[in-house]
Amino acid sequence: MALRFLIFFLLISFTGGAVFTLKNNCRYTVWPGIQPGSGHPVLANGGFSLHPNLSVSVTAPNNWSGRFWPRTSCHFDQNGIGKCVTGDCGTGLQCTGTGGAPPASLAEFTLNAPVDFYDVSLVDGYNIPVSIFPSLTAKGSAECHAVQCVGDLNKRCPKALQMVQGGRLVGCKSACLAFGTPEYCCTGAYASPSTCQASRYAKAFKAACPTSYSYAYDDATSTFTCPGADYTIKFC
C-alpha cells in the first residue's frame, strides 16, 4: 500500500536544476514514466502512479536530459509488479531508467545546453495528450513558449496506425512503428532532412498537435528553448 501513497510525498532533490511538476488533468489515473539520457540520473525511480487532479514535483540536476511519458491502463500488485496497456517499460511500477513501449506521447528535455531545449514528440506515436508549460518567472520568460498537444489524436488516427486492445482504441502508432520502412523511419536512403519528408501520416499528427514533433526531422516548428525554467507537464 505504501507505493499507492508515494505521490503524496515524492520529492527528489538535487542541487541547481529544474523542477518538473507532473499534473494529471485526466479523469483517470496515469502512471508517468521517466527515462534519463545516457549518463544522467534516474528521477523518482523512473515511475509512479498519479491519480486525477493530483501533481508530483521532481527536481532534476543541472544539465540533466531525459523524457517523461504517460503510461495508461496499468495494473500493479502491492510489490509494483505488473504492466500497462500503453507506454509499458517492462519493469513494473518503477521504470528505473528503462524507456516505454510505443505508441506513447513524450515530453523531452535537455537542460542548460546552454539554454533548455524541450519538445513534445509524437515520433514514437501517441497515447494521450501531453503539454509542457515553462514557469512564467523564468529569466527571459517571453522566449519560453508553452507546447500544447491537447487534440485527441486517437479520434482521428488513420486506421492503419490504430492500436486496439480489447476492442478499444488505446493509441495511435507512428508510421515507422506500423510499417517499419526506411521512408517512414527516416533511415537508410531517407536518413537526412532533405530525403525524409513529412508523410501523410505525419501530417495527420501535425494537424492534431501543430507544435509537436510529427516525424524525425520536424525540428523547425517543434523544438523550443528557454534560458532556464521550471516546467509543468500536463497529461490531458
C-alpha positions in Angstrom: 0.0 0.0 0.0 3.0 2.3 0.6 3.5 2.6 -3.2 -0.1 3.8 -3.7 0.6 6.8 -1.5 4.0 7.6 -2.9 2.6 10.6 -4.9 1.8 12.5 -1.6 5.3 12.9 -0.5 7.6 12.2 -3.5 10.2 14.9 -3.9 13.6 14.1 -5.2 16.2 16.9 -4.5 19.4 17.7 -6.4 21.5 20.8 -6.5 20.7 23.5 -9.0 18.4 22.0 -11.7 14.9 22.4 -12.9 11.7 21.4 -11.0 9.3 19.3 -13.1 5.7 19.3 -11.9 3.7 16.4 -13.4 0.0 17.1 -13.3 -2.8 14.7 -14.1 -5.7 16.5 -15.7 -7.2 13.3 -17.0 -10.3 11.7 -15.5 -8.4 8.5 -14.9 -5.1 7.5 -13.3 -1.9 8.0 -15.3 1.4 6.3 -14.5 4.2 8.7 -15.6 7.4 7.1 -16.8 10.8 8.9 -16.7 13.9 7.9 -18.7 17.1 9.8 -18.4 19.6 10.4 -21.2 22.8 8.4 -21.2 24.9 9.2 -18.1 22.2 11.1 -16.3 20.5 10.0 -13.0 17.1 8.3 -12.9 14.5 10.6 -11.3 11.9 9.2 -8.9 13.0 5.6 -9.6 11.6 6.1 -13.1 7.9 5.9 -12.5 4.9 6.2 -10.1 1.1 6.5 -10.1 -0.6 9.8 -10.5 -4.4 10.0 -9.7 -6.7 12.5 -11.3 -6.3 16.2 -10.3 -3.0 15.5 -8.4 0.5 16.5 -9.1 4.0 15.5 -8.2 7.2 17.6 -8.3 10.5 16.1 -9.2 13.8 18.0 -9.2 16.5 17.3 -11.8 20.1 18.2 -11.5 22.0 20.7 -13.7 22.5 19.6 -17.3 20.0 16.8 -17.0 18.4 15.3 -20.1 15.6 12.8 -20.5 12.0 12.2 -21.3 8.7 11.8 -19.5 5.7 9.9 -20.8 2.2 8.7 -19.7 1.5 5.1 -19.1 -2.2 4.1 -19.2 -4.4 1.3 -18.1 -1.8 -0.1 -15.7 -2.3 -2.9 -13.1 0.4 -3.4 -10.4 0.3 -5.5 -7.3 1.5 -4.4 -3.9 5.1 -5.1 -4.9 4.8 -2.9 -8.0 4.8 -5.9 -10.4 2.5 -5.6 -13.4 2.2 -3.9 -16.7 0.5 -1.2 -18.7 -1.6 -1.2 -21.9 0.4 1.8 -23.4 3.8 3.1 -22.5 4.8 0.0 -20.6 8.5 -0.1 -19.6 8.7 -3.8 -18.8 10.0 -3.4 -15.2 6.8 -2.7 -13.3 5.7 0.4 -11.5 9.2 1.9 -11.4 10.9 2.0 -14.8 14.4 2.5 -13.2 15.7 4.2 -16.4 14.0 2.0 -19.0 12.1 3.6 -21.8 8.4 3.0 -22.6 7.0 0.9 -25.4 5.4 2.9 -28.3 3.0 4.3 -29.0 3.4 6.9 -26.3 3.4 10.7 -26.2 6.7 12.1 -25.0 7.9 15.3 -23.2 11.6 15.6 -23.9 14.2 17.9 -22.2 17.8 18.9 -22.4 18.7 21.4 -19.6 21.4 24.1 -19.7 22.9 23.4 -23.1 23.5 26.3 -22.7 19.7 27.0 -22.6 17.0 24.4 -22.0 15.7 22.6 -25.1 12.3 20.9 -24.8 9.6 19.4 -27.1 6.6 17.2 -27.2 7.3 14.3 -29.5 4.8 12.1 -31.3 7.6 10.4 -33.3 7.0 7.3 -31.2 3.3 7.6 -31.6 0.5 8.9 -29.3 -1.5 7.6 -26.4 -2.9 10.6 -24.5 -2.5 14.5 -24.7 0.8 15.9 -23.2 1.7 19.6 -22.8 4.7 21.5 -21.4 4.4 24.8 -19.6 7.6 26.7 -18.6 7.4 28.8 -15.5 6.4 32.4 -16.1 9.0 33.5 -13.6 11.9 32.2 -15.7 14.6 34.6 -16.8 13.6 35.7 -20.3 10.2 34.0 -19.9 8.9 35.8 -23.1 11.0 33.3 -25.0 9.7 30.3 -23.1 6.6 29.1 -25.1 4.1 26.5 -24.0 3.9 23.4 -26.1 0.4 22.1 -26.1 -0.7 18.8 -27.5 -4.3 18.7 -26.4 -6.0 17.3 -29.5 -7.3 13.7 -29.2 -5.3 12.1 -31.9 -6.9 8.8 -31.2 -10.2 10.1 -32.6 -8.6 11.0 -35.9 -5.9 8.2 -36.1 -5.7 6.6 -39.5 -7.0 3.1 -39.5 -3.6 1.6 -40.4 -2.0 3.2 -37.4 -4.6 2.4 -34.8 -3.6 0.3 -31.7 -6.6 -1.6 -30.5 -6.8 -3.6 -27.2 -9.9 -5.5 -26.2 -11.9 -3.8 -28.9 -10.9 -0.3 -27.6 -8.7 2.2 -29.4 -5.9 2.9 -26.9 -3.2 4.6 -29.0 -2.1 5.8 -32.4 1.1 4.3 -33.8 3.7 6.2 -35.7 4.1 5.2 -39.4 7.5 3.9 -38.6 6.2 1.6 -35.9 3.3 0.5 -38.1 5.2 -0.2 -41.4 8.9 -0.3 -40.4 10.1 1.1 -43.8 13.1 3.5 -44.3 10.7 6.1 -45.8 8.7 6.3 -42.6 11.6 5.7 -40.2 14.0 8.2 -41.8 16.7 5.5 -42.1 18.9 4.3 -45.0 18.5 6.5 -48.1 16.0 8.6 -46.1 18.3 9.4 -43.2 18.5 13.2 -43.8 16.2 16.2 -43.7 16.4 16.5 -47.5 15.3 13.0 -48.2 12.9 12.3 -45.3 9.8 14.4 -45.7 6.6 14.5 -43.8 4.3 11.7 -44.9 0.5 12.0 -44.9 0.5 10.2 -41.6 2.9 12.7 -40.1 0.8 15.5 -41.4 -2.3 14.0 -39.6 -0.2 14.1 -36.3 0.8 17.7 -37.1 -2.8 18.7 -37.7 -3.8 17.5 -34.3 -0.8 18.9 -32.4 0.9 21.7 -34.5 3.8 22.4 -32.1 4.7 18.7 -31.6 7.2 16.6 -33.4 5.4 14.6 -36.1 8.4 12.8 -37.6 12.2 12.7 -37.1 13.2 15.9 -38.9 10.3 18.1 -37.8 12.6 20.4 -36.0 11.7 23.9 -37.3 8.2 24.1 -35.6 8.7 21.6 -32.8 11.9 22.4 -30.8 11.7 25.1 -28.2 14.2 26.8 -25.9 14.1 28.7 -22.6 17.0 30.3 -20.7 16.4 28.3 -17.6 13.0 27.5 -16.1 10.9 25.1 -14.1 8.3 23.1 -16.1 4.8 21.8 -15.6 4.0 18.7 -17.7 0.2 18.2 -18.0 -1.4 15.0 -19.0 -4.8 15.6 -20.8 
